[in-house]
Amino acid sequence: MIIEVFFDVETKSLFRDITTSDPGGLGISIVSVYKRILDDTLREISGEMKSFWEKDLPEMWELFRDATRVVGFNTVKFDNPALAPYAPADFKTLPHFDIMAHVRQSLGRNLSLATLAQYSLGRDKIDSGLNAVTYYRQGDPESLAKLKMYCEDDVRITRDLYDYGLKNKYLKYMDQWNTVKELPIDFSYPPEILAAKRQLGLF
């Protein structure tokens, strides 16, 4: 049995609002988490989305602790440091899998989640991170509902992009000459991890 946890973080502030380049100074408005169970063929058996406002974060960490992979987009440089002031000490030791880090390793530069989603999945993000901060600051029920919807949708995009890359061994993007290209990518699990999970499933 494989357990994967996908997550995305939205913050209270933008970097222009603070005096440090550390994402930990931005404050957390909401975190959305999709946790799923896969069989040994990597077929999803069950999955559930949950969202946590800042005050609810202590209830969130248990979702991560039994994960085979903790998957996100730009988590190494942004989401994980943003969560650091709130997170238990063992959070950084979990098996984090950052899609952007793999893209950067393959291409030599970063690509946005919006770009990869548009050309790989044929879909657009429903909103922007700038608006997410505005929604938090407005604070009325309608704005907070939009913030939650946006964060959860980014988690779904991250999950679907991961699944696309895992299945196809590439992601699609548009290069500087306006040509859609395939970026070779390897999201596969090391054989020893799958073998260990299958063995555990026998007992």
Backbone as CSV, one residue per row, in Angstrom:
resi,resn,N_x,N_y,N_z,CA_x,CA_y,CA_z,C_x,C_y,C_z
1,MET,0.846,-1.196,0.000,0.000,0.000,0.000,0.887,1.253,0.000
2,ILE,0.604,2.139,-0.924,1.326,3.404,-1.048,0.425,4.531,-0.552
3,ILE,0.961,5.409,0.267,0.216,6.566,0.750,0.902,7.826,0.241
4,GLU,0.158,8.635,-0.511,0.683,9.895,-1.036,-0.119,11.060,-0.481
5,VAL,0.597,12.112,-0.106,-0.029,13.318,0.416,0.394,14.497,-0.454
6,PHE,-0.579,15.170,-1.053,-0.351,16.361,-1.877,-0.790,17.574,-1.072
7,PHE,-0.034,18.660,-1.151,-0.431,19.832,-0.376,-0.009,21.124,-1.064
8,ASP,-0.686,22.199,-0.664,-0.358,23.533,-1.151,-0.617,24.529,-0.026
9,VAL,0.217,25.556,0.028,0.171,26.564,1.079,-0.203,27.916,0.480
10,GLU,-1.084,28.635,1.142,-1.332,30.042,0.827,-0.941,30.875,2.041
11,THR,-0.449,32.083,1.783,0.098,32.910,2.852,-0.712,34.184,3.078
12,LYS,-0.467,34.793,4.231,-1.165,36.031,4.588,-0.577,37.241,3.867
13,SER,0.701,37.155,3.518,1.408,38.309,2.976,2.181,37.924,1.726
14,LEU,2.652,38.954,1.017,3.559,38.796,-0.116,4.956,39.223,0.332
15,PHE,5.972,38.850,-0.428,7.333,39.214,-0.045,7.516,40.734,0.024
16,ARG,6.765,41.460,-0.800,6.910,42.924,-0.775,6.378,43.527,0.517
17,ASP,5.627,42.722,1.291,5.045,43.214,2.532,5.945,42.990,3.736
18,ILE,7.012,42.192,3.582,7.852,41.852,4.727,9.289,42.281,4.447
19,THR,10.115,42.222,5.469,11.491,42.714,5.350,12.517,41.594,5.234
20,THR,12.064,40.377,4.981,12.958,39.241,4.849,12.602,38.456,3.596
21,SER,13.567,37.688,3.092,13.308,36.818,1.945,12.916,35.411,2.389
22,ASP,12.759,35.228,3.683,12.396,33.924,4.236,10.884,33.740,4.154
23,PRO,10.411,32.703,3.428,8.964,32.468,3.365,8.326,32.273,4.738
24,GLY,9.134,31.905,5.727,8.594,31.737,7.069,8.045,33.015,7.671
25,GLY,8.367,34.156,7.081,7.850,35.422,7.572,6.527,35.836,6.966
26,LEU,6.008,35.032,6.046,4.787,35.414,5.322,3.514,35.086,6.093
27,GLY,3.565,34.119,6.989,2.369,33.693,7.711,1.482,32.812,6.852
28,ILE,0.848,31.844,7.447,-0.014,30.903,6.722,-1.471,31.309,6.857
29,SER,-2.163,31.389,5.736,-3.613,31.597,5.782,-4.341,30.251,5.745
30,ILE,-3.957,29.387,4.807,-4.633,28.098,4.645,-3.679,27.100,3.999
31,VAL,-3.854,25.841,4.346,-3.144,24.731,3.699,-4.189,23.709,3.281
32,SER,-4.129,23.283,2.024,-5.019,22.228,1.546,-4.206,20.965,1.328
33,VAL,-4.797,19.837,1.696,-4.102,18.551,1.681,-5.003,17.505,1.045
34,TYR,-4.443,16.773,0.078,-5.158,15.627,-0.495,-4.352,14.384,-0.162
35,LYS,-4.938,13.500,0.615,-4.274,12.261,1.010,-4.959,11.092,0.332
36,ARG,-4.153,10.217,-0.284,-4.748,9.088,-0.993,-3.972,7.810,-0.733
37,ILE,-4.669,6.705,-0.915,-4.080,5.377,-0.808,-4.072,4.743,-2.189
38,LEU,-2.938,4.154,-2.577,-2.776,3.470,-3.844,-2.509,1.991,-3.592
39,ASP,-2.935,1.159,-4.537,-2.556,-0.254,-4.437,-1.149,-0.431,-4.997
40,ASP,-0.668,-1.679,-5.056,0.727,-1.889,-5.463,0.951,-1.721,-6.960
41,THR,-0.134,-1.429,-7.722,0.017,-1.060,-9.135,-0.078,0.457,-9.316
42,LEU,-0.118,1.186,-8.199,-0.230,2.644,-8.159,-1.582,3.143,-8.652
43,ARG,-2.606,2.323,-8.485,-3.978,2.739,-8.771,-4.594,3.297,-7.496
44,GLU,-5.228,4.477,-7.615,-5.823,5.103,-6.444,-7.025,4.316,-5.952
45,ILE,-6.989,3.960,-4.666,-8.092,3.239,-4.043,-9.058,4.209,-3.371
46,SER,-8.498,5.198,-2.691,-9.326,6.183,-1.995,-8.523,7.460,-1.831
47,GLY,-9.237,8.572,-1.670,-8.576,9.855,-1.473,-9.532,10.856,-0.860
48,GLU,-8.968,11.807,-0.121,-9.794,12.803,0.547,-9.051,14.133,0.610
49,MET,-9.774,15.219,0.332,-9.233,16.575,0.431,-9.677,17.201,1.749
50,LYS,-8.714,17.841,2.436,-9.027,18.596,3.643,-8.270,19.917,3.591
51,SER,-8.849,20.953,4.175,-8.183,22.245,4.247,-8.124,22.705,5.693
52,PHE,-7.036,23.420,6.009,-6.766,23.828,7.378,-6.407,25.310,7.411
53,TRP,-7.202,26.104,8.153,-6.844,27.491,8.393,-5.717,27.534,9.414
54,GLU,-5.091,28.672,9.570,-3.935,28.784,10.465,-4.228,28.206,11.846
55,LYS,-5.368,28.504,12.409,-5.697,28.043,13.754,-5.864,26.526,13.823
56,ASP,-6.100,25.891,12.673,-6.349,24.451,12.629,-5.095,23.634,12.314
57,LEU,-3.970,24.292,12.073,-2.770,23.576,11.630,-2.316,22.467,12.581
58,PRO,-2.462,22.608,13.900,-2.048,21.496,14.765,-2.755,20.178,14.449
59,GLU,-3.946,20.257,13.847,-4.685,19.041,13.500,-4.197,18.404,12.196
60,MET,-3.354,19.115,11.449,-2.993,18.691,10.098,-1.829,17.714,10.044
61,TRP,-0.872,17.836,10.966,0.414,17.156,10.781,0.304,15.642,10.752
62,GLU,-0.671,15.098,11.453,-0.801,13.641,11.486,-1.081,13.055,10.106
63,LEU,-1.675,13.845,9.223,-1.958,13.360,7.868,-0.681,13.027,7.098
64,PHE,0.427,13.664,7.457,1.659,13.517,6.701,2.529,12.354,7.168
65,ARG,2.388,11.937,8.403,3.434,11.133,9.029,3.576,9.723,8.465
66,ASP,2.532,9.163,7.882,2.651,7.807,7.326,2.788,7.813,5.802
67,ALA,3.110,8.985,5.229,3.166,9.119,3.769,4.401,8.440,3.179
68,THR,4.179,7.747,2.067,5.291,7.234,1.279,5.949,8.371,0.520
69,ARG,5.133,9.322,0.065,5.609,10.551,-0.566,4.731,11.709,-0.145
70,VAL,5.369,12.865,0.059,4.674,14.128,0.297,4.961,15.005,-0.915
71,VAL,3.938,15.216,-1.740,4.137,15.803,-3.064,3.611,17.236,-3.104
72,GLY,4.395,18.122,-3.702,3.961,19.496,-3.891,4.704,20.136,-5.044
73,PHE,4.475,21.422,-5.228,5.107,22.162,-6.320,5.822,23.373,-5.728
74,ASN,7.115,23.407,-5.875,7.978,24.441,-5.287,7.950,24.392,-3.763
75,THR,7.789,23.199,-3.235,7.698,23.040,-1.792,9.040,23.205,-1.095
76,VAL,10.116,22.795,-1.746,11.430,22.871,-1.093,11.817,24.316,-0.803
77,LYS,11.567,25.205,-1.762,11.988,26.597,-1.606,10.902,27.517,-1.044
78,PHE,9.635,27.077,-1.092,8.583,27.983,-0.618,7.693,27.358,0.460
79,ASP,6.933,26.332,0.117,5.916,25.828,1.047,6.525,25.314,2.355
80,ASN,7.575,24.498,2.248,8.172,23.954,3.471,8.753,25.051,4.368
81,PRO,9.530,26.014,3.825,10.003,27.107,4.680,8.867,27.964,5.240
82,ALA,7.792,28.154,4.456,6.655,28.933,4.953,6.000,28.244,6.145
83,LEU,5.987,26.919,6.113,5.374,26.148,7.190,6.293,25.971,8.395
84,ALA,7.577,26.237,8.229,8.549,25.927,9.270,8.192,26.499,10.649
85,PRO,7.695,27.758,10.743,7.368,28.274,12.081,6.226,27.524,12.775
86,TYR,5.446,26.765,12.014,4.293,26.054,12.555,4.541,24.550,12.693
87,ALA,5.489,24.015,11.938,5.615,22.570,11.751,6.369,21.896,12.886
88,PRO,6.020,20.647,13.185,6.829,19.866,14.121,8.202,19.596,13.526
89,ALA,9.151,19.271,14.372,10.548,19.129,13.940,10.728,18.055,12.880
90,ASP,9.890,17.026,12.904,10.100,15.923,11.971,9.499,16.179,10.588
91,PHE,8.815,17.305,10.401,8.180,17.551,9.101,9.211,17.592,7.973
92,LYS,10.340,18.239,8.207,11.359,18.367,7.158,12.043,17.043,6.834
93,THR,11.899,16.052,7.685,12.542,14.753,7.444,11.652,13.808,6.637
94,LEU,10.431,14.212,6.346,9.513,13.362,5.599,9.976,13.224,4.143
95,PRO,9.466,12.227,3.415,9.889,11.992,2.025,9.263,12.987,1.049
96,HIS,9.735,14.219,1.107,9.183,15.279,0.255,9.594,15.055,-1.209
97,PHE,8.635,15.318,-2.109,8.833,15.159,-3.544,8.342,16.437,-4.211
98,ASP,9.284,17.261,-4.648,8.966,18.573,-5.211,9.007,18.498,-6.737
99,ILE,7.845,18.637,-7.379,7.775,18.553,-8.834,8.657,19.611,-9.481
100,MET,8.641,20.851,-8.956,9.463,21.895,-9.561,10.950,21.540,-9.503
101,ALA,11.391,20.946,-8.423,12.801,20.563,-8.317,13.174,19.565,-9.403
102,HIS,12.279,18.645,-9.720,12.541,17.667,-10.779,12.528,18.335,-12.150
103,VAL,11.635,19.297,-12.339,11.605,20.056,-13.601,12.908,20.827,-13.777
104,ARG,13.342,21.488,-12.721,14.578,22.273,-12.776,15.788,21.379,-13.063
105,GLN,15.794,20.201,-12.481,16.891,19.264,-12.713,16.927,18.800,-14.166
106,SER,15.746,18.611,-14.772,15.669,18.126,-16.144,15.892,19.227,-17.167
107,LEU,15.326,20.423,-16.913,15.345,21.505,-17.894,16.449,22.526,-17.636
108,GLY,16.888,22.635,-16.397,17.893,23.634,-16.057,17.306,24.964,-15.637
109,ARG,15.991,25.072,-15.593,15.318,26.288,-15.138,13.924,25.926,-14.643
110,ASN,13.289,26.878,-13.992,11.965,26.644,-13.434,10.874,26.860,-14.480
111,LEU,9.784,26.174,-14.309,8.548,26.428,-15.047,7.431,26.562,-14.031
112,SER,6.465,27.383,-14.328,5.369,27.595,-13.382,4.371,26.442,-13.435
113,LEU,3.645,26.299,-12.346,2.566,25.313,-12.303,1.532,25.615,-13.382
114,ALA,1.240,26.898,-13.604,0.253,27.292,-14.615,0.682,26.849,-16.007
115,THR,1.955,27.040,-16.340,2.458,26.655,-17.658,2.379,25.145,-17.856
116,LEU,2.834,24.396,-16.870,2.827,22.939,-16.992,1.407,22.392,-17.048
117,ALA,0.507,22.988,-16.275,-0.885,22.538,-16.299,-1.542,22.843,-17.635
118,GLN,-1.250,24.005,-18.190,-1.865,24.392,-19.455,-1.485,23.447,-20.580
119,TYR,-0.179,23.120,-20.669,0.279,22.331,-21.813,0.263,20.832,-21.567
120,SER,0.344,20.417,-20.313,0.296,18.985,-20.024,-1.132,18.497,-19.827
121,LEU,-1.938,19.289,-19.123,-3.282,18.859,-18.742,-4.379,19.553,-19.530
122,GLY,-4.033,20.645,-20.242,-5.043,21.392,-20.977,-5.999,22.137,-20.074
123,ARG,-5.523,22.597,-18.923,-6.386,23.327,-18.004,-5.622,24.495,-17.390
124,ASP,-6.371,25.470,-16.930,-5.796,26.663,-16.336,-6.040,26.682,-14.838
125,LYS,-5.164,27.370,-14.111,-5.435,27.663,-12.709,-6.667,28.557,-12.619
126,ILE,-7.426,28.415,-11.539,-8.670,29.181,-11.438,-8.453,30.577,-10.875
127,ASP,-7.249,30.848,-10.342,-6.995,32.159,-9.753,-5.494,32.326,-9.585
128,SER,-5.078,33.332,-8.823,-3.655,33.606,-8.659,-3.297,33.757,-7.188
129,GLY,-2.011,33.585,-6.894,-1.536,33.751,-5.532,-1.723,35.165,-5.016
130,LEU,-1.622,36.158,-5.900,-1.865,37.548,-5.495,-3.289,37.723,-4.985
131,ASN,-4.229,37.160,-5.710,-5.626,37.262,-5.272,-5.861,36.488,-3.978
132,ALA,-5.122,35.396,-3.797,-5.290,34.599,-2.575,-4.993,35.442,-1.342
133,VAL,-3.939,36.247,-1.406,-3.614,37.132,-0.280,-4.721,38.174,-0.094
134,THR,-5.237,38.714,-1.191,-6.339,39.690,-1.111,-7.562,39.073,-0.458
135,TYR,-7.899,37.847,-0.857,-9.065,37.178,-0.272,-8.897,37.019,1.233
136,TYR,-7.688,36.639,1.657,-7.453,36.478,3.095,-7.646,37.809,3.821
137,ARG,-7.117,38.860,3.258,-7.194,40.170,3.920,-8.622,40.706,3.948
138,GLN,-9.406,40.392,2.923,-10.806,40.831,2.937,-11.567,40.118,4.047
139,GLY,-11.332,38.821,4.187,-11.779,38.088,5.358,-13.258,37.781,5.470
140,ASP,-14.063,38.213,4.516,-15.495,37.907,4.574,-15.723,36.471,4.103
141,PRO,-16.865,35.876,4.423,-17.095,34.469,4.080,-16.937,34.165,2.591
142,GLU,-17.418,35.052,1.721,-17.299,34.808,0.281,-15.835,34.795,-0.155
143,SER,-15.036,35.727,0.343,-13.623,35.794,-0.022,-12.862,34.586,0.512
144,LEU,-13.148,34.176,1.739,-12.468,33.019,2.315,-12.861,31.741,1.595
145,ALA,-14.097,31.666,1.100,-14.519,30.510,0.305,-13.736,30.453,-1.005
146,LYS,-13.501,31.621,-1.624,-12.706,31.674,-2.849,-11.268,31.246,-2.576
147,LEU,-10.725,31.671,-1.449,-9.362,31.296,-1.079,-9.251,29.785,-0.909
148,LYS,-10.168,29.191,-0.196,-10.181,27.739,0.012,-10.316,27.004,-1.319
149,MET,-11.215,27.464,-2.169,-11.419,26.836,-3.474,-10.154,26.893,-4.315
150,TYR,-9.475,28.043,-4.280,-8.242,28.208,-5.058,-7.139,27.276,-4.562
151,CYS,-6.947,27.215,-3.265,-5.904,26.371,-2.708,-6.164,24.896,-3.012
152,GLU,-7.401,24.472,-2.847,-7.745,23.080,-3.133,-7.578,22.758,-4.613
153,ASP,-7.907,23.712,-5.485,-7.744,23.460,-6.918,-6.267,23.337,-7.290
154,ASP,-5.407,24.125,-6.669,-3.977,23.987,-6.931,-3.472,22.616,-6.502
155,VAL,-4.022,22.083,-5.415,-3.639,20.730,-4.997,-4.089,19.710,-6.038
156,ARG,-5.300,19.875,-6.565,-5.777,18.943,-7.602,-4.895,19.026,-8.851
157,ILE,-4.509,20.231,-9.251,-3.633,20.391,-10.411,-2.298,19.706,-10.143
158,THR,-1.749,19.919,-8.959,-0.476,19.290,-8.600,-0.591,17.770,-8.669
159,ARG,-1.664,17.237,-8.119,-1.891,15.778,-8.166,-1.997,15.285,-9.600
160,ASP,-2.789,15.967,-10.413,-3.001,15.516,-11.789,-1.731,15.658,-12.621
161,LEU,-0.950,16.697,-12.366,0.311,16.873,-13.071,1.296,15.772,-12.685
162,TYR,1.334,15.459,-11.405,2.187,14.364,-10.929,1.786,13.051,-11.596
163,ASP,0.486,12.766,-11.625,0.017,11.524,-12.243,0.349,11.488,-13.734
164,TYR,0.230,12.617,-14.396,0.559,12.705,-15.820,2.041,12.395,-16.036
165,GLY,2.894,13.003,-15.215,4.321,12.755,-15.353,4.699,11.335,-14.997
166,LEU,4.066,10.794,-13.975,4.344,9.420,-13.561,3.985,8.430,-14.670
167,LYS,2.857,8.667,-15.333,2.382,7.765,-16.381,3.159,7.929,-17.681
168,ASN,3.398,9.173,-18.088,3.940,9.436,-19.420,5.451,9.627,-19.477
169,LYS,6.070,9.859,-18.324,7.520,10.082,-18.242,7.933,11.415,-18.885
170,TYR,6.988,12.320,-19.035,7.314,13.668,-19.505,6.208,14.624,-19.078
171,LEU,6.531,15.911,-19.086,5.561,16.988,-18.949,5.697,17.888,-20.164
172,LYS,4.643,18.616,-20.494,4.675,19.480,-21.667,4.767,20.948,-21.249
173,TYR,5.465,21.721,-22.074,5.600,23.156,-21.844,5.849,23.841,-23.184
174,MET,5.771,25.167,-23.210,6.086,25.919,-24.424,7.446,26.582,-24.257
175,ASP,8.344,26.383,-25.232,9.675,26.965,-25.128,9.680,28.415,-25.634
176,GLN,10.877,29.021,-25.666,10.976,30.438,-26.034,10.672,30.709,-27.497
177,TRP,10.587,29.663,-28.306,10.235,29.815,-29.725,8.771,29.448,-29.970
178,ASN,7.983,29.427,-28.876,6.546,29.140,-28.952,6.259,27.764,-29.534
179,THR,7.113,26.823,-29.204,6.927,25.435,-29.610,6.630,24.594,-28.375
180,VAL,5.570,23.807,-28.456,5.239,22.930,-27.335,6.218,21.756,-27.334
181,LYS,6.884,21.566,-26.221,7.908,20.537,-26.102,7.539,19.550,-24.998
182,GLU,8.127,18.367,-25.083,8.004,17.373,-24.027,9.282,17.373,-23.191
183,LEU,9.126,17.551,-21.896,10.249,17.561,-20.971,10.357,16.189,-20.314
184,PRO,11.405,15.427,-20.612,11.554,14.108,-19.972,11.618,14.242,-18.454
185,ILE,10.899,13.389,-17.779,10.796,13.467,-16.325,10.624,12.057,-15.781
186,ASP,11.159,11.793,-14.619,11.013,10.466,-14.026,10.494,10.613,-12.594
187,PHE,9.217,10.320,-12.419,8.604,10.383,-11.104,8.453,9.000,-10.482
188,SER,9.013,7.968,-11.097,8.783,6.604,-10.643,9.404,6.362,-9.265
189,TYR,8.814,5.434,-8.541,9.346,5.034,-7.246,10.554,4.118,-7.439
190,PRO,11.549,4.247,-6.581,12.634,3.258,-6.599,12.061,1.860,-6.373
191,PRO,12.551,0.860,-7.100,11.999,-0.498,-6.983,11.996,-1.028,-5.552
192,GLU,13.005,-0.645,-4.758,13.072,-1.179,-3.397,11.932,-0.666,-2.529
193,ILE,11.431,0.558,-2.815,10.304,1.081,-2.043,9.036,0.319,-2.383
194,LEU,8.797,0.086,-3.662,7.610,-0.668,-4.066,7.663,-2.095,-3.537
195,ALA,8.846,-2.703,-3.588,8.991,-4.066,-3.088,8.697,-4.126,-1.595
196,ALA,9.186,-3.147,-0.843,8.946,-3.116,0.596,7.470,-2.934,0.904
197,LYS,6.795,-2.069,0.142,5.370,-1.839,0.370,4.553,-3.085,0.044
198,ARG,4.946,-3.797,-1.016,4.233,-5.032,-1.366,4.421,-6.063,-0.263
199,GLN,5.624,-6.140,0.283,5.904,-7.083,1.341,5.069,-6.775,2.577
200,LEU,4.978,-5.479,2.933,4.156,-5.079,4.075,2.693,-5.441,3.866
201,GLY,2.261,-5.374,2.602,0.865,-5.669,2.296,0.495,-7.125,2.473
202,LEU,1.484,-7.982,2.629,1.214,-9.413,2.784,0.838,-9.777,4.225
203,PHE,1.036,-8.858,5.137,0.851,-9.184,6.563,-0.313,-8.418,7.163
